[in-house]
Amino acid sequence: MARAQRSEKQAAADSAAAGSSAAPEVKVEIVDGHQIGADASDSELQIVEKAEGFAPDSLVTARTEGLISASWSRVEVKAANSPTGKGGKRAYVRLTALHIKGASAICKGVVSPAAPKVDGQPKPQAGVCDFFNYGSDLDRKAPVRAALMTTLEGPEKAVKKMVQGLVAAEMSADEIRALVKRTPKFANVEGIDKLIDSAFA
């Protein structure tokens, strides 16, 4: 009898363990009847083509050739940012270039930068170069902005911010000290060791 009871308890324990190791349930988000993250169908892409002025089947062909991907994404407006105080979501087809030819397809075949806008005329179609130049410039601005912020706020705050971030990343004190001192923007800062010590305090 005792052996049977132990067997039942063991079976229950094994069942509980199996349940705890099961993969977590993946949450599916549906917006406007579309599953967010799912691929858009060819017919849905054709609707996008017609609505947004693409050449017929241009996006469908580009995806078939592996030049772009097309999936459902969403735009969300939080209640706090809404003029009516009511939030909402709306689905749209996100187009992602996987090749320079795919970028051209997304830009409706336009590669060169758009001409300056003329009053009373439709806005010129932006080309691949416009989008690349915008992203590239943001990337180039980032370190310049970081250096300017360091200059404006002084090295004390910049060192403290960096140390706190590395502590949160669970790096050791010695690793943090070495990394901060190797950082180019702190290369000529006097008393860097004292600033690091103060940041740890």
C-alpha positions as CSV (number, residue, x, y, z in Angstrom):
1,M,0.0,0.0,0.0
2,A,2.8,2.4,1.0
3,R,4.6,1.5,-2.3
4,A,1.5,2.3,-4.3
5,Q,1.1,5.7,-2.5
6,R,4.7,6.6,-3.2
7,S,4.2,5.6,-6.9
8,E,1.2,7.9,-7.1
9,K,3.1,10.8,-5.5
10,Q,6.0,10.3,-7.8
11,A,3.7,10.3,-10.8
12,A,2.1,13.5,-9.7
13,A,5.6,15.1,-9.2
14,D,6.7,14.0,-12.6
15,S,3.5,15.5,-14.1
16,A,4.1,18.8,-12.3
17,A,7.7,18.9,-13.5
18,A,6.7,18.2,-17.1
19,G,4.1,21.0,-16.9
20,S,6.7,23.5,-15.5
21,S,9.1,22.8,-18.3
22,A,6.6,23.3,-21.1
23,A,7.2,26.1,-23.5
24,P,5.5,29.4,-22.5
25,E,2.4,30.2,-24.5
26,V,3.0,32.7,-27.3
27,K,0.7,35.6,-27.1
28,V,-0.9,36.4,-30.5
29,E,-1.9,40.1,-31.1
30,I,-4.8,40.8,-33.5
31,V,-5.4,44.3,-34.8
32,D,-8.0,45.2,-37.3
33,G,-8.4,41.5,-38.0
34,H,-4.7,40.9,-38.8
35,Q,-2.2,38.9,-36.8
36,I,0.7,41.2,-36.0
37,G,4.0,39.8,-37.1
38,A,2.4,37.5,-39.7
39,D,3.3,37.7,-43.4
40,A,0.9,39.7,-45.6
41,S,-0.7,37.6,-48.3
42,D,-0.2,38.3,-52.0
43,S,-3.7,39.7,-52.2
44,E,-3.1,42.0,-49.2
45,L,0.1,43.2,-50.9
46,Q,-1.9,43.9,-54.1
47,I,-4.3,46.0,-52.1
48,V,-1.3,48.0,-50.7
49,E,0.0,48.4,-54.3
50,K,-3.2,49.8,-55.5
51,A,-3.9,52.1,-52.5
52,E,-0.4,53.5,-52.4
53,G,0.4,53.9,-56.1
54,F,2.8,51.1,-56.7
55,A,3.1,49.4,-60.1
56,P,0.8,46.3,-60.2
57,D,2.5,43.2,-58.7
58,S,5.7,45.1,-58.1
59,L,5.7,44.3,-54.4
60,V,4.5,40.8,-54.9
61,T,7.3,40.1,-57.4
62,A,9.9,41.7,-55.2
63,R,8.9,39.5,-52.3
64,T,8.8,36.4,-54.5
65,E,12.4,37.2,-55.6
66,G,13.5,37.6,-52.0
67,L,14.2,41.3,-52.3
68,I,11.7,42.4,-49.6
69,S,9.6,41.0,-46.8
70,A,6.1,42.2,-46.0
71,S,4.4,41.6,-42.6
72,W,1.7,43.0,-40.5
73,S,2.7,45.6,-37.9
74,R,0.8,48.2,-36.0
75,V,0.7,51.9,-35.0
76,E,-0.4,52.6,-31.5
77,V,-1.5,55.9,-29.9
78,K,-1.6,55.9,-26.1
79,A,-4.5,57.5,-24.3
80,A,-2.2,60.0,-22.8
81,N,-1.1,61.2,-26.2
82,S,-4.5,61.2,-27.9
83,P,-6.4,64.5,-28.4
84,T,-9.6,62.7,-27.3
85,G,-8.0,60.9,-24.3
86,K,-8.8,57.6,-26.0
87,G,-6.0,55.4,-27.3
88,G,-6.1,53.1,-30.3
89,K,-4.2,50.8,-32.6
90,R,-4.2,50.4,-36.4
91,A,-2.6,47.7,-38.5
92,Y,-0.5,48.3,-41.6
93,V,1.8,46.3,-43.8
94,R,5.5,46.8,-43.0
95,L,7.8,46.6,-46.0
96,T,11.4,45.7,-45.3
97,A,14.2,45.8,-47.9
98,L,16.4,42.7,-48.0
99,H,18.5,43.9,-51.0
100,I,19.2,47.2,-52.7
101,K,16.8,46.2,-55.4
102,G,14.2,45.7,-52.8
103,A,14.8,49.2,-51.4
104,S,14.3,50.5,-54.9
105,A,11.0,48.5,-55.2
106,I,9.7,50.0,-51.9
107,C,10.6,53.5,-53.2
108,K,8.7,52.7,-56.5
109,G,11.8,52.5,-58.5
110,V,13.2,55.9,-57.5
111,V,16.9,55.8,-56.4
112,S,18.1,59.4,-56.7
113,P,17.3,62.0,-54.0
114,A,14.0,63.8,-54.5
115,A,14.1,67.2,-56.1
116,P,13.2,70.2,-53.8
117,K,9.5,70.6,-53.3
118,V,7.9,73.4,-55.4
119,D,5.0,75.3,-54.0
120,G,1.7,74.2,-55.5
121,Q,3.2,71.0,-56.8
122,P,2.9,67.4,-55.4
123,K,5.6,66.3,-53.0
124,P,8.4,64.6,-55.0
125,Q,8.7,60.9,-54.5
126,A,11.6,60.1,-52.0
127,G,14.2,57.8,-53.4
128,V,16.4,55.1,-51.9
129,C,19.2,57.7,-51.3
130,D,16.8,59.9,-49.3
131,F,16.1,57.2,-46.8
132,F,19.7,56.0,-46.6
133,N,21.0,59.5,-46.1
134,Y,18.5,60.1,-43.3
135,G,19.4,57.0,-41.4
136,S,23.1,57.4,-42.1
137,D,23.1,60.9,-40.8
138,L,21.3,59.9,-37.6
139,D,24.0,57.3,-37.1
140,R,26.8,59.8,-37.6
141,K,25.1,62.4,-35.4
142,A,24.8,60.0,-32.4
143,P,28.5,60.0,-31.2
144,V,28.7,63.8,-31.8
145,R,25.6,64.4,-29.7
146,A,27.0,62.1,-27.0
147,A,30.2,64.0,-26.9
148,L,28.4,67.3,-26.8
149,M,26.2,66.1,-23.9
150,T,29.4,65.0,-22.0
151,T,30.9,68.5,-22.5
152,L,27.7,70.3,-21.4
153,E,27.0,68.1,-18.3
154,G,30.6,67.7,-17.3
155,P,32.5,64.4,-16.9
156,E,31.1,63.7,-13.4
157,K,27.6,62.9,-14.6
158,A,28.8,61.1,-17.7
159,V,31.1,58.8,-15.7
160,K,28.4,58.2,-13.1
161,K,25.9,57.3,-15.9
162,M,28.3,54.9,-17.6
163,V,29.3,53.2,-14.3
164,Q,25.6,52.8,-13.3
165,G,24.9,51.2,-16.7
166,L,27.8,48.8,-16.4
167,V,26.8,47.9,-12.8
168,A,23.3,47.1,-14.1
169,A,25.0,44.8,-16.7
170,E,26.6,42.9,-13.7
171,M,30.2,43.7,-14.7
172,S,32.8,43.6,-11.9
173,A,34.3,46.7,-10.4
174,D,37.7,46.1,-12.0
175,E,36.1,45.5,-15.4
176,I,34.1,48.7,-15.1
177,R,37.1,50.8,-14.0
178,A,39.2,49.5,-16.9
179,L,36.4,50.1,-19.5
180,V,35.6,53.6,-18.3
181,K,39.3,54.6,-18.4
182,R,39.6,53.1,-22.0
183,T,36.6,55.2,-23.2
184,P,38.0,57.8,-25.6
185,K,35.8,60.7,-24.3
186,F,37.3,60.2,-20.8
187,A,40.9,59.9,-22.1
188,N,42.0,63.3,-21.0
189,V,39.8,63.8,-17.9
190,E,41.8,64.7,-14.8
191,G,41.1,62.7,-11.7
192,I,39.2,60.0,-13.5
193,D,39.9,57.4,-10.8
194,K,38.3,59.7,-8.2
195,L,35.3,60.2,-10.4
196,I,34.9,56.5,-10.9
197,D,35.1,55.9,-7.1
198,S,32.5,58.6,-6.6
199,A,30.2,56.9,-9.1
200,F,30.4,53.7,-7.2
201,A,29.5,55.4,-3.9
